[in-house]
Amino acid sequence: MCSLSSGIARVNDPVIALNRAGEKVDTGRITKILTRQGDLGRVSLEMAIAGDIVQIAGLAKASVSDTICSPDVKEPIPTVRLL
């Protein structure tokens, strides 16, 4: 699960994954956007907006610590350090 921090994500949008150092680790297209809705379980969406918590399919190499973003983005989201 991930939270969209800004913008809109749509099925078939091109995306990249950036690691914490800003290096591109994967490229692809969003093939599915899923969310959870109570008793319905996972529900497929055509798009998600900033603030939505979703699952995104379409990248094979991306990990939970990577920033999934538009190919135009050059900097990953800053990591939060826990003490």
VOGU-3710 file (C-alpha; in Angstrom, 3 decimals, decimal comma):
1> mcslssgiar> 0,000/0,000/0,000  1,164/3,517/-0,709  -0,177/7,021/-0,321  -0,191/9,435/-3,253  1,582/12,569/-2,036  0,606/14,761/-4,999  -1,102/14,719/-8,372  -3,212/12,054/-10,053  -2,316/8,487/-11,044  -4,257/6,785/-13,829
11> vndpvialnr> -4,148/3,262/-15,230  -1,714/3,189/-18,180  0,250/6,260/-16,984  4,018/5,901/-17,512  5,942/5,798/-14,212  9,457/5,343/-12,889  10,813/4,207/-9,531  13,586/6,244/-7,893  15,612/4,878/-4,986  16,623/7,030/-2,013
21> agekvdtgri> 19,756/8,200/-3,879  17,624/9,418/-6,811  18,732/6,632/-9,163  16,139/5,163/-11,536  15,578/1,503/-10,607  12,529/0,667/-12,750  10,295/2,012/-15,521  6,866/0,922/-16,650  3,189/1,767/-16,804  0,517/1,544/-14,135
31> tkiltrqgdl> -1,426/-1,604/-15,004  -3,742/-1,656/-11,963  -4,753/0,651/-9,136  -6,420/-1,062/-6,179  -7,830/0,198/-2,888  -9,578/-1,435/0,059  -13,183/-0,577/0,837  -14,516/-2,196/4,002  -16,454/-5,432/3,411  -15,879/-5,203/-0,355
41> grvslemaia> -12,154/-5,914/0,079  -9,929/-4,842/-2,811  -11,602/-2,604/-5,366  -10,107/-1,695/-8,752  -9,879/2,016/-9,650  -9,190/3,819/-12,931  -7,462/6,699/-11,111  -6,299/7,845/-7,685  -5,683/11,355/-6,374  -3,336/12,871/-3,774
51> gdivqiagla> -4,151/11,512/-0,334  -5,556/8,185/-1,577  -4,021/5,019/-0,152  -3,699/2,476/-2,939  -1,786/-0,482/-4,351  -0,207/0,038/-7,771  0,837/-2,722/-10,193  3,114/-2,376/-13,191  6,680/-2,226/-11,888  8,713/-5,401/-11,398
61> kasvsdtics> 11,803/-4,091/-9,577  10,451/-1,278/-7,370  10,533/-1,790/-3,597  8,669/-0,237/-0,683  11,380/2,371/-0,102  11,298/3,684/-3,701  9,442/6,753/-4,945  7,013/5,843/-7,753  6,531/8,935/-9,899  6,115/10,526/-13,305
71> pdvkepiptv> 9,153/10,222/-15,592  9,457/14,040/-15,296  10,346/13,842/-11,582  14,090/13,871/-10,828  14,173/13,785/-6,993  12,713/11,085/-4,709  10,466/11,964/-1,780  12,683/12,586/1,271  12,852/9,622/3,642  11,617/9,916/7,190
81> rll> 14,203/8,851/9,735  12,902/7,232/12,903  14,883/7,505/16,117
//
